[in-house]
Amino acid sequence: MGVKVKKLEKNKVSLEVEVGADEVDAALGKAYRQVVKRVTIPGFRKGHVPRKVLEMRLGKEVLYEEALEIMLPEAYDQAVDEAELEPIDQPLIEDVHIEEGSPLRFSATVEVKPEVELGQYKGLQIEREKVEVTPEDVEEYLHHLRDRNAVWQVVEEGEVSTGDLVIIDFTGYVDGEPLDGGRGENHTLRIGSGSFIPGFEEQLIGAVVDEERKIQVVFPKDYQNEDLAGAEAEFDVRLKEIKRKKLVPLDDEFAKDVSEFATLKELEADVREKLVAAAQDKAEAQFRQAVVQAVVGNAKVEVPPVMIERRAASLLNDMEDRLQQQGISLDVYLKYSEKTEKDLKDEFTEPARRDVKTDLVLEAIATNEGIEAGKEEVEEELALLAQGFAGDEGDEEEIKQQLREQGYDKYLASTIVRRKTLNFLAAENLAQLE
């Protein structure tokens, strides 16, 4: 195979490809064997029409078209590999010439990954935030833990106050007419939660059990039910029960109840250790983010629109998946957010541009520094993945082979290279504090 490469404007490349006559003749032979199985010619059994007869009846063009379907994809892929290109879009194939006994010639114009002009990416001296956990932080965590483990007790006598859990019956009216869906019995409501119509919960403060109250509210102007948006409503409410949190003492018994520790002192030490670890993880993540932002900001690259569009579409798909996990369709989300799908894609355009530029810059740094994924590293990751899929009874080797066939080994290799690149950048840009 012969390949001539010519760079065009921006990041487009033209390939002039020539495939040997022997390969053309072999492809034509294969094309004949495929076509003859599909055609019926009077006087011959299906699949047994001689090639010359078939060519006379249907024309050689039929075999040429079939041979091109066989040859072009493979020839293009091989040409791309020989030229060491990374296409980012489908090629435009033109000027195709095929004839028996002669080479196949064609040209392909394709958009490839843009070149990255790296700026400074080492020695940036970026500081990592110093981690500090105070006794007050530990105390605050323990108080939250205490609050989560509080016991709700029925209030026999007393009035509703903020934070209480109440059980109510209610019926709502708009313009004197019963409100559709505005009736509830034994409804549990946390006072101060803001989960009901604005103003409703506050008007229950001071009520006592078995008291009946009339509560006036105004539905928000952006209420999801347009018929009720901004409408005034009245609710007849009967208070049936009040529950209030009882906080247990912070002592050794509390520690035994909420953890595997026997004393409060041991629990405090464990909490401090976990808070320090969480703070360190957060500081490390922020430091690495700052490093990547600086490195990417120092680099120059013109991100192709096709890569931005694809990443924006991917971000939209991710959002749709998250919504579905919450039981919400994209159409419903768009309706209540008063947006169109195009609005969302436009919102994702800039994040997509940043993501793609980051990927391109990190790939360029990995290439520049010779950062690679070793075969053993990929195999180790592949084995872990196969083990997860296999469970206790699956055949891990068979699953590993299936994963390879699906391209997971290449995906894992790129993941490893990215991780090693990020580790390299973190090590090269950390400010050494005295």
KESEMAR-803792 format. One record per residue (C-alpha): residue in three letters; x, y, z. Coordinates in steps of 0.2 Angstrom, whole numbers, padded with zeros to 4 digits, always signed. Example, Ala and Ser with C-alpha at 12.3 -4.5 7.8 and 13.67 -1.06 7.14 Angstrom:
ALA+0062-0022+0039;SER+0068-0005+0036;
END
This chain:
MET+0000+0000+0000;GLY+0006+0018-0004;VAL+0000+0033+0006;LYS+0004+0051+0003;VAL-0001+0063+0017;LYS-0005+0082+0014;LYS-0010+0094+0028;LEU-0024+0105+0023;GLU-0031+0120+0033;LYS-0033+0119+0052;ASN-0033+0101+0057;LYS-0039+0093+0041;VAL-0028+0080+0031;SER-0029+0073+0014;LEU-0023+0055+0010;GLU-0019+0049-0007;VAL-0020+0030-0006;GLU-0015+0016-0018;VAL-0018-0002-0015;GLY-0009-0015-0026;ALA-0017-0024-0041;ASP-0016-0041-0033;GLU-0026-0036-0018;VAL-0039-0028-0031;ASP-0040-0044-0040;ALA-0042-0054-0024;ALA-0056-0043-0018;LEU-0065-0044-0035;GLY-0064-0063-0033;LYS-0072-0062-0016;ALA-0085-0050-0023;TYR-0090-0062-0036;ARG-0092-0076-0023;GLN-0103-0065-0013;VAL-0114-0058-0027;VAL-0116-0075-0036;LYS-0125-0081-0020;ARG-0138-0067-0021;VAL-0142-0067-0040;THR-0153-0078-0051;ILE-0150-0080-0069;PRO-0160-0091-0080;GLY-0152-0107-0085;PHE-0140-0108-0070;ARG-0142-0114-0053;LYS-0141-0101-0040;GLY-0123-0099-0034;HIS-0116-0108-0049;VAL-0116-0094-0062;PRO-0099-0092-0070;ARG-0090-0076-0067;LYS-0089-0071-0086;VAL-0108-0074-0088;LEU-0112-0064-0072;GLU-0101-0050-0078;MET-0110-0050-0095;ARG-0127-0050-0088;LEU-0125-0038-0074;GLY-0109-0028-0079;LYS-0092-0028-0070;GLU-0098-0012-0060;VAL-0108-0024-0049;LEU-0092-0033-0044;TYR-0083-0016-0043;GLU-0096-0009-0030;GLU-0095-0025-0020;ALA-0076-0025-0020;LEU-0075-0007-0014;GLU-0087-0011+0000;ILE-0074-0025+0005;MET-0058-0015+0002;LEU-0061+0003+0006;PRO-0064+0002+0025;GLU-0049-0009+0028;ALA-0038+0001+0016;TYR-0043+0018+0024;ASP-0040+0011+0042;GLN-0023+0004+0036;ALA-0018+0021+0028;VAL-0023+0030+0044;ASP-0012+0019+0054;GLU+0003+0020+0042;ALA+0001+0039+0043;GLU-0001+0039+0062;LEU-0016+0050+0062;GLU-0030+0051+0074;PRO-0046+0055+0065;ILE-0060+0063+0075;ASP-0074+0062+0061;GLN-0079+0052+0046;PRO-0068+0054+0031;LEU-0074+0061+0014;ILE-0069+0048+0001;GLU-0067+0054-0017;ASP-0058+0051-0033;VAL-0061+0032-0032;HIS-0053+0022-0046;ILE-0054+0003-0047;GLU-0051-0009-0062;GLU-0047-0027-0063;GLY-0028-0029-0065;SER-0024-0011-0059;PRO-0021-0003-0042;LEU-0036+0004-0032;ARG-0033+0023-0030;PHE-0044+0035-0019;SER-0042+0051-0009;ALA-0048+0053+0009;THR-0050+0070+0017;VAL-0052+0068+0036;GLU-0052+0080+0052;VAL-0039+0074+0064;LYS-0035+0079+0082;PRO-0027+0096+0083;GLU-0010+0099+0087;VAL-0007+0106+0105;GLU+0006+0119+0109;LEU+0011+0116+0127;GLY+0015+0130+0138;GLN+0023+0128+0155;TYR+0017+0112+0164;LYS+0031+0109+0176;GLY+0038+0119+0191;LEU+0022+0130+0193;GLN+0024+0129+0212;ILE+0005+0128+0216;GLU+0001+0127+0235;ARG-0009+0113+0243;GLU-0020+0119+0257;LYS-0014+0115+0274;VAL-0026+0103+0283;GLU-0032+0107+0300;VAL-0046+0099+0310;THR-0050+0108+0327;PRO-0058+0101+0342;GLU-0073+0112+0337;ASP-0075+0102+0321;VAL-0075+0086+0330;GLU-0088+0092+0342;GLU-0099+0099+0328;TYR-0098+0081+0319;LEU-0103+0073+0336;HIS-0118+0084+0338;HIS-0124+0080+0320;LEU-0122+0062+0325;ARG-0131+0065+0341;ASP-0145+0074+0331;ARG-0147+0059+0318;ASN-0148+0047+0333;ALA-0161+0057+0343;VAL-0177+0049+0348;TRP-0194+0056+0343;GLN-0205+0057+0358;VAL-0224+0061+0358;VAL-0227+0078+0367;GLU-0242+0075+0378;GLU-0244+0093+0383;GLY-0237+0108+0375;GLU-0237+0119+0359;VAL-0230+0116+0342;SER-0212+0124+0339;THR-0200+0124+0325;GLY-0191+0107+0323;ASP-0206+0097+0329;LEU-0214+0083+0319;VAL-0233+0085+0318;ILE-0247+0074+0311;ILE-0261+0083+0304;ASP-0277+0082+0294;PHE-0280+0095+0281;THR-0292+0101+0268;GLY-0288+0115+0256;TYR-0300+0127+0247;VAL-0298+0140+0233;ASP-0312+0153+0231;GLY-0322+0142+0243;GLU-0321+0127+0232;PRO-0311+0111+0238;LEU-0294+0110+0231;ASP-0291+0096+0219;GLY-0277+0085+0228;GLY-0278+0097+0243;ARG-0284+0085+0256;GLY-0274+0074+0268;GLU-0276+0063+0283;ASN-0262+0058+0295;HIS-0250+0068+0286;THR-0233+0070+0294;LEU-0224+0087+0293;ARG-0208+0093+0300;ILE-0210+0111+0305;GLY-0197+0122+0298;SER-0193+0110+0284;GLY-0200+0121+0270;SER-0208+0106+0262;PHE-0226+0113+0262;ILE-0233+0129+0254;PRO-0223+0144+0260;GLY-0231+0151+0276;PHE-0241+0135+0280;GLU-0229+0128+0293;GLU-0226+0144+0302;GLN-0245+0146+0305;LEU-0245+0129+0315;ILE-0232+0136+0328;GLY-0241+0137+0345;ALA-0255+0125+0341;VAL-0260+0111+0353;VAL-0266+0094+0350;ASP-0284+0093+0344;GLU-0284+0111+0339;GLU-0292+0116+0323;ARG-0285+0131+0313;LYS-0288+0140+0297;ILE-0272+0144+0288;GLN-0271+0156+0273;VAL-0257+0154+0260;VAL-0253+0161+0243;PHE-0246+0148+0230;PRO-0229+0154+0223;LYS-0230+0162+0206;ASP-0219+0149+0199;TYR-0229+0134+0206;GLN-0228+0119+0195;ASN-0247+0119+0193;GLU-0251+0134+0183;ASP-0269+0135+0188;LEU-0264+0137+0206;ALA-0248+0148+0203;GLY-0251+0164+0213;ALA-0268+0159+0219;GLU-0274+0162+0237;ALA-0279+0147+0247;GLU-0287+0142+0264;PHE-0284+0126+0273;ASP-0294+0119+0287;VAL-0281+0110+0298;ARG-0283+0098+0313;LEU-0267+0095+0324;LYS-0267+0076+0329;GLU-0250+0074+0337;ILE-0234+0082+0341;LYS-0217+0073+0342;ARG-0201+0081+0348;LYS-0183+0075+0347;LYS-0175+0069+0363;LEU-0156+0071+0362;VAL-0146+0058+0372;PRO-0131+0063+0382;LEU-0114+0063+0373;ASP-0106+0049+0384;ASP-0099+0032+0383;GLU-0116+0024+0381;PHE-0119+0035+0366;ALA-0102+0029+0359;LYS-0107+0011+0361;ASP-0124+0014+0353;VAL-0118+0023+0337;SER-0101+0014+0334;GLU-0090+0000+0338;PHE-0081+0010+0351;ALA-0083+0007+0370;THR-0079+0025+0375;LEU-0083+0043+0369;LYS-0064+0046+0369;GLU-0061+0032+0357;LEU-0076+0038+0346;GLU-0069+0056+0346;ALA-0052+0050+0340;ASP-0060+0040+0326;VAL-0070+0055+0321;ARG-0055+0066+0321;GLU-0045+0053+0310;LYS-0060+0053+0298;LEU-0061+0072+0297;VAL-0043+0073+0294;ALA-0043+0060+0280;ALA-0058+0069+0272;ALA-0050+0086+0273;GLN-0034+0079+0265;ASP-0044+0071+0251;LYS-0053+0088+0248;ALA-0036+0098+0248;GLU-0028+0085+0236;ALA-0043+0086+0224;GLN-0043+0105+0225;PHE-0024+0106+0222;ARG-0025+0094+0207;GLN-0039+0104+0200;ALA-0029+0120+0201;VAL-0014+0111+0193;VAL-0024+0105+0178;GLN-0032+0122+0176;ALA-0015+0131+0176;VAL-0007+0118+0164;VAL-0022+0119+0152;GLY-0023+0138+0153;ASN-0005+0139+0148;ALA-0007+0128+0133;LYS-0014+0133+0116;VAL-0025+0122+0105;GLU-0040+0126+0093;VAL-0053+0114+0098;PRO-0063+0107+0083;PRO-0082+0110+0084;VAL-0086+0092+0080;MET-0077+0087+0096;ILE-0086+0100+0106;GLU-0103+0095+0099;ARG-0100+0076+0103;ARG-0094+0080+0121;ALA-0109+0092+0124;ALA-0121+0078+0118;SER-0112+0066+0130;LEU-0115+0078+0144;LEU-0133+0079+0140;ASN-0135+0060+0139;ASP-0127+0059+0156;MET-0139+0072+0163;GLU-0154+0062+0155;ASP-0147+0046+0164;ARG-0146+0055+0181;LEU-0164+0061+0179;GLN-0171+0044+0174;GLN-0163+0037+0190;GLN-0173+0050+0200;GLY-0189+0044+0190;ILE-0189+0060+0179;SER-0189+0061+0161;LEU-0180+0074+0151;ASP-0196+0080+0143;VAL-0203+0083+0161;TYR-0187+0092+0166;LEU-0188+0103+0151;LYS-0206+0108+0154;TYR-0204+0113+0172;SER-0187+0122+0169;GLU-0195+0131+0154;LYS-0180+0126+0143;THR-0178+0117+0126;GLU-0165+0103+0122;LYS-0156+0116+0112;ASP-0155+0127+0127;LEU-0147+0113+0137;LYS-0134+0109+0123;ASP-0130+0127+0122;GLU-0127+0127+0141;PHE-0115+0112+0139;THR-0105+0120+0125;GLU-0092+0129+0136;PRO-0090+0114+0149;ALA-0088+0103+0134;ARG-0075+0114+0126;ARG-0065+0114+0143;ASP-0067+0095+0144;VAL-0060+0092+0127;LYS-0046+0105+0129;THR-0041+0096+0145;ASP-0041+0079+0137;LEU-0030+0085+0122;VAL-0018+0094+0133;LEU-0016+0079+0145;GLU-0013+0068+0130;ALA+0000+0079+0123;ILE+0009+0080+0140;ALA+0009+0061+0141;THR+0016+0059+0124;ASN+0029+0073+0127;GLU+0034+0064+0143;GLY+0033+0046+0136;ILE+0020+0041+0149;GLU+0013+0024+0144;ALA+0002+0010+0151;GLY+0012-0006+0153;LYS+0005-0022+0147;GLU+0005-0029+0165;GLU-0004-0014+0171;VAL-0018-0016+0159;GLU-0019-0034+0162;GLU-0020-0031+0181;GLU-0034-0018+0178;LEU-0043-0030+0166;ALA-0042-0044+0179;LEU-0050-0034+0192;LEU-0064-0028+0180;ALA-0067-0047+0175;GLN-0067-0052+0193;GLY-0081-0039+0197;PHE-0091-0046+0182;ALA-0088-0064+0186;GLY-0093-0064+0204;ASP-0091-0081+0213;GLU-0095-0093+0199;GLY-0090-0084+0183;ASP-0076-0089+0171;GLU-0064-0074+0173;GLU-0053-0078+0158;GLU-0068-0080+0147;ILE-0074-0063+0153;LYS-0057-0055+0151;GLN-0057-0061+0133;GLN-0075-0054+0130;LEU-0069-0037+0138;ARG-0054-0037+0126;GLU-0065-0040+0111;GLN-0076-0025+0117;GLY-0061-0014+0118;TYR-0060-0012+0136;ASP-0041-0015+0136;LYS-0039+0001+0126;TYR-0050+0010+0137;LEU-0041+0004+0153;ALA-0024+0009+0145;SER-0030+0027+0142;THR-0037+0028+0159;ILE-0020+0022+0166;VAL-0011+0035+0156;ARG-0022+0049+0162;ARG-0020+0044+0180;LYS-0001+0043+0178;THR-0001+0060+0169;LEU-0011+0068+0183;ASN+0001+0060+0196;PHE+0016+0067+0186;LEU+0009+0084+0186;ALA+0004+0084+0204;ALA+0022+0079+0209;GLU+0030+0092+0197;ASN+0020+0107+0202;LEU+0018+0106+0221;ALA+0025+0121+0230;GLN+0038+0115+0243;LEU+0033+0125+0259;GLU+0045+0128+0272;
END
